[in-house]
Amino acid sequence: MRRRIAAILVLLFLLLGGLGLYVAWRVQWKPNVVASPFGPAYLYIRTGASFQEVLASLENQDLLEEPATFAWLAERRQYPEHVRPGRYLLNFGASNAVLLDKLMQGQQDTVAFQLDAFKYKPQLTRQVARQLEADSSKLRQLLHNNTFLQRRYHLDTTTILTLFLPGPYRFLWNTSAEQFLDSAAAMHGRFWTTKRQRRADSLGLSPTEVHVLASIVQRETAKPEDKPIIAGVYLNRLRRGMRLQADPTLLWAIGNFGVKRVLNKDKLVDSPYNTYKHKGLPPGPITSANRQSLDAVLKPTAHDYYFFCARPDRSGYSDFAETYAQHKQNARRYQHALDSLQIMR
């Protein structure tokens, strides 16, 4: 009888031990993250989010097979007191223990951020709001805070647009407005190598002035072959003390880049960006210049052209001229082409 009781007790012990091991495995190590039919699954945790909000997000997106076991283990590991914001990739088949390790250690994935060229500050803040958690209202405030911009980046509310280089970036999703600006400044600093700074010096331009001129070149043409030639035209004009008379600066001033034909009344607009009225460069860029446009200004084509005009075939290329008489002939051909297409504005 004693042996039978002992055997039963041993069996019960083994059963209880096995059950305990199974429960431990199920709670901690059993695969719990489910596959998403839409590709990689991401969990977004906003700054200041509570554990209940994290859990609700997991449940609402059906990212866990057993949310209850995750919640139980999270409570035991004190995750509710250590929620860290970010964008987390949830690997299919990950266990609760693995997922909690990632969340508690803040092992978030970076966001592939594409900064497109923009002309006005609101266009920048909208791009950031679409791709990052950064507070767009805070970013707007910083972009209009002259004291902050001058102290931190040695730029003002007008020239701050020279800080941003269009192209790919990588950010943490919960990047703040200040961190976004600092990252843009770091990219800007990497672009301005000693070699590029020397080229700017040789042209008698500051980096900010290079950005402003490059923004005009960028709006004038999308053709890489014409960019350094057009840059050379404007540099020739600056050296000679001529007005730039750049149509894109007028379009920036009137706030309409959709205009196909600049009219004489546009040249009367009262704006420091009106380069038909004012000599020299405008006070700031009219778009965020890309690397190609910046390098076109830094390595301009040497020539004696002072004028250029879009070709009448609308190919995107320009006809260049050394004299105003030659330029008038080119301009007349282009205007006739617009007339034939009934493009009046």
N, C-alpha and C positions, 0 to 999 in steps of 0.2 A: 504493500500500500504506500509506504514511504517513497519507494522508488517511483511509483506511478505519479504521486503528487509532485515529486521533484522533477520528473520528466515533463509534467504539465506546466510547472512553473518555468522551467527552462524554455519550453515551447512558447509560453506566453511572453517571456522576456525577449525571445528572438522575434516574435511577431511585433511586439511593441517597438523593439529596436528597428526592425525593418520598416515599420510604419513611420517611425520618426525620421529615418533616413530618407524615406520617400517624400515625406512632407518637406523636409529640408531641401531636397533636390528640386521638388516642384516649386517651392517658393523662391529659391535662389538660382538654380542652374537650369531649370527646364526652359527651352526656347519659348519666348513669350511675345517677341516683336513679330507681327504678321507681315506678310508681303503686301506691297501696295500695287494695285493694277495700273497705277499711273506713273510708275517709275520710282526713283529714290524717295523715301519718306523722310520728311523733315519735321522736327518739333521746334516751333518758335516760342521762346519764353521772353516776354517783354520785361523791361527793367521794372522792378517792384512787384512782379507777379507773385501771387501766393501759391502754396502747394496745391490748394484746391483748384486753382485756375490751371495749373500744369496738368493735374489729373483730369480735369474736364476736357482739356484740349486733347489729351491722349484718347479719352473715351469718345469724344465727338468725331474724331477722325478714324476711329476703329483701328488704332495702331497697336493695341495690345489684345492678345487672346484672353488673358485673365487680368483685368485691371485690379481686381481685389487683392491678388497676391502681391502685385507691385506696390499697392498702397500699404499693405501690411508690412512689407520689408522696408519700405521707405520710412515709415513711422519708426521702426526699430533702429534704423541707421541715422535717425534724426535729420533726414533730408529736408523736412518742412522748414527747419531753421536755417538751412544752407542752400536755398534756391538761388541759382546763378543764371542770369539772363543769357540769351544767345540763340543761335540757330544750330540745331544738333541733327546730324544725320543718324537715323535709326536703322541699323543694319538688320536685315531680315534674319530671324532666328536668334537674336541676342537675348540673353537671359535677363532677369530682373537685376541680378548682381552686376552684370556687365553694364547694363543701361544706367544704373545708379552711379557706378564708378564714373562713367562719362559725364553725367549731369553734375555730380558733386565736385568733380575736378575741373569743370568748365571746359571740357574738350570739344569745343564747338568748331564747326566747319566755317571756312571763310566764304564770302560771297564774291563771285566774279562780277565786279561792278564795271559797267561800260559808261564812261563819261562822253556824251556826244557834245559836239560843238554847240554853244549857246550864245545868244546875243544879249540877253537881259537877265538880271539876277533871278527873277521869279522862275525862269526856265531852269536854272540850276537847282533851286530849292525843290522844284517838282521832281526833277530826276532823282535827287537824294531821297525824297519821301517815298518814291516808288520802289526803291531798292534797299533802303536801310531803315533802321529804327530811329535814326537821328531825328531829333525834334526840328521840323522844318521852320517853325516859328522862331525857335532859338537861333537857327542858322540865319534866318532873315535879320534878326536883331544884330547878330555879330557882323554881318555884311554891311550894315549901316552904322556900325559903331566905329567912328573915325579914330578915337583914342586907342581902342583895342587893336585895330588893324595896323596903325602906325607903330605901336609899341611892339607888337608881336611879329609883324611881317614887313615893316618899313614900307607899307603901301597905304593908300587912302581908300575911301569908299568908291572912287572912280577907277583907280588903277588896280584894285584888288582882283578884277577879272583877268589880269595878266598872270595871276597865280596858277590858273587851271589849265592843264594840258589835256586835251581830249585824248581818249584812248582807254585801254583796259587797266583796271586797278583790282586789287584784292583787299577786301575789308572784312572785319568781323561785323556780323549783322547788327549788333548792338553798339556800333561805333557812335559816339556822341558828335554833336555839331562841332565842338572844338577839335576833337580827334580827326574828324573829316578834313577840316581846314589844315591841321598840322600835317596830315598825310599828303595833301595836295602840295603843301609847301616843301615837303621832303622830295617829292617827285620833281618839282620845279628846280630844287637845288641840285638834284642829280643831272638834270638836263644841262644846267649852266656850268659846264666844265670850264677849266682854265682856258682851253683852246677856244671855246665859243666866246668866252668873256673877252679874250684878246681880239677876236674878230670884230666884236661889237665896238671895242675901243678904237680899232683901226678905222671904223666907219664914223666915229664921233657920236655913237649912240649908246645910251644906257640899255641894260636888259629890258627895262620897262618900255623904252621907246622902240626897241626891236619888236616887242610883242604888239605894240600899237600899229606899227607899219605892217607887220606880218598879218594882222587881222584885216587890213585893207586889201592886201595882196590876195588873201584867201577868199574874200568876197568878190574880187575882180575875176578870178578864174579858178577852174578846177583842173586845168591842164598843167601837169608838172613841168612840161617844157617851157611854158610861158611864165611861170611864177618868178624865176630869177631875172627874166628880162623885164617884167613889170616892176619888180623890186628895184632894178637898175634905173628905170624911168623915174620913179619917185625919189630915189636918192639923188639923181641928177637935178631934179627940180629943187630939192631941199638945199643942195649945195649952191644953186644959182639964186636962191631966195625967191623962187616962184611959188605960187600957191599950188597945192597938190591937185585941187579941182577933181577930187575923187567922188564919183557918183555914189558909191556905197555909203559914204559918210552922210550924204544927204538922206538916203533911205533910212539910216539909223536914226537920224534927227527927226524925221517925220513919222517914224515908227511903222514903216510899211516896206518890208523887203520883197513883197509880192509884185511891186511895180516893175513892169517890163521896159518902160520908157520914161526917162527923167525929163521933166518939163522945166521951162525957164522959171516958172513960179516956184518950183522946188528950190531953186538956187537962191531964193530970197528968204528962206527960212531963218529965223533968228535963233541961232544955236552955235555954241562953240565948236560943234562937230561939222559945221558948214565950212568945208575946206575951199569953197568958192569965194567965201568972204574973208576967211582968216588964214594967214600964212602959218606954215609949220604943221606939225602933227596935231591931231585932235587931242583932247585931254585924257582920253582913255581908249581902249580897244572897242571895236564895233562887233567883234565876235571873239570867242576863245580860239586863238590861233593854234593850229596843230604843228607838229615837229617839222613837217615838210615845208610849210609856209615860213616858219622861223628860220630854217636853214637856207631857204631861198633868199631871205633878207641878209643873212650872215654871209652868204656866198653869191652875191648878185652877179649878173652878167655885165661885163664892162662894154659900154657902147655909148653912142652919142644921141640916143633917142630921148625926146622930151614929151612925146605924145604917143598915145595908142588908142585904138578903137576896136570894138568887137567886129569880127568879119561878118559881112552880109549873108554868108551861107549858114550862119547860126551854128557853126561847128563847135563853138566854144573857144576857138583860138582868136588871137588879136592881130591886127595890122599895126605896125609901128612906124613912126615918122620922126625925122629929125627937125623938120620945120613945121610951123603952124599951117602954111599953105598946103603941104602934103597931107597934114592931118585933116584939114577941111575937106579934101577930096575923099579921104577914107570915111570920114563921118557922114558925108553926103550919101555915099553908096549904102552905108548901113541904114540911114534914115529912110532912104527909098525902099529898102528891103522891108522895113517895118511898115511903111505905108502900104506896100503891096499885100502885106498880110493883114492889113487893117488893125495893126497893133498901135493904139493911140495912147495907152497908159500902162 
